[in-house]
Amino acid sequence: MSFVRCRSCLMPATRPDTAFIDGECSACTSFAKRRDIDWPAREQELLRILESAPKNDSGYTCIVPSSGGKDSHWQALKLIELGARPLVVTATTCQLTDIGRKNIDNLARYATTVEITPNRDVRAKLNKLGLELVGDISWPEHVSIFTTPFRAAADFGIPLIFYGECPQENFGGPIGTDTARTLTKRWRSEFGGFLGLRPSDMIGQEGITAADMQDYELPSDEKLEGVTAYFLGQFCLWDSHRNAKVAVNAGMTVPSHHSEISFANHWAAENLDNAQTGLHDHAMYRKFGYGRLCAQISVDIRSGLISRQAAKTFVGQWDGSFPEIYMEVPVEDVCRQIGVTYEWLLGTLDRFTNWDLFVPVNGELRPILKEFAGEQEAA
């Protein structure tokens, strides 16, 4: 299998749903368009949306879906700066870290926060099934991220939701999807991390019932009538480094050292809340030949913060590292959380590995891409 990287950044053509034109990925094409956007006019449009939004009985203007991380902090603080009163809605993650807890509590200093936690035993079963069926331990988390805020909007009578960046604009996607301003039901079904699985597919597995899966289903169209979810990054220029600086200045806690997994993020402020995220990123690397380091450092290349060649050196050394410890949580603790053995986990990861991309190395938890093993010329 040919492994080709974007000629401008390091995103490989194996990334799902990512268009390439003349050797350049759609994320780089989208980034180049930013200079032609009238951002002050976009912000004025945002202000009009906020001014026309009805407040609920408690005076809330909108919902901010949140993990308590850098982007959630920036979103909430930006909307407050613009005169809105957001209700921060946190869909409880699969295995909350200590630092994640601190950051959820810190954001609650600025905006009222509601945490919605589905049945934890069911969640652990869904983590295992996600790994077993599609090679993604974070399947239920992704479904919840794009479900819980809509359920809260219906329950609290707040018809306006602001997610963060449009992922297709920031990381790449099919042609034309980078301009989406609203997170529609169709967008959710195509890009919400379902990986071909519907919540209803889980019913009957591991003793899971239809009632158990209600937390992962959207409310009826009738209950969601009038609810609109926007991408805030389509109205305000998105900058993850600025977001991190703002969040840290507002009291968000970051690790005292840069882990291998978060090396590309200069503020070490990426994905701090879920102890299982390291396995999600590692599995992505095994399936598609790129991990979170590659995705984040590609953003830095576009921003002129690092050269492509220097970034490639880091990617070759660290991308896809196996998370023996992630955010101070050993991988064995993650295995216990979801009810599997370490050996079962490794066997499952091997089953979803695209071995056409890698050189098998006995005893190594991180397979090496052929391009870095000298068997294939780098693109």
ABEGO torsion letter per residue (X at the ends): XBBBBBAABABBAABBGBBBBGGBBAAAAAAAAAAABBAAAAAAAAAAAAAABBBBAAGBABBBBBAGBAAAAAAAAAAAAAGBBBBBBBBBBABBBAAAAAAAAAAAAABBBBBBBBBAAAAAAAAAAAAAAAGBAAAAAAAAAAAAAAAAAAAAGBABBBBBBBAAAAAEBBBGAAABABBBAAAAAAAAGAGGBBAAAABGBGGBBAAAAAAABBBBAAAABGBBBBBAAAABBBBAAAAAAAAAAAGBBBBABBBAAAAABAAGABGAABAAAAAAAAAAAAAAGBBAAAAAAAAAAAAGABBAAAAAAAAAAABGBBBABBGGBBAAAAAAAAGBBAAAAAAAAAAABBAAABBBBBGBABBBBAAAAGABBBX
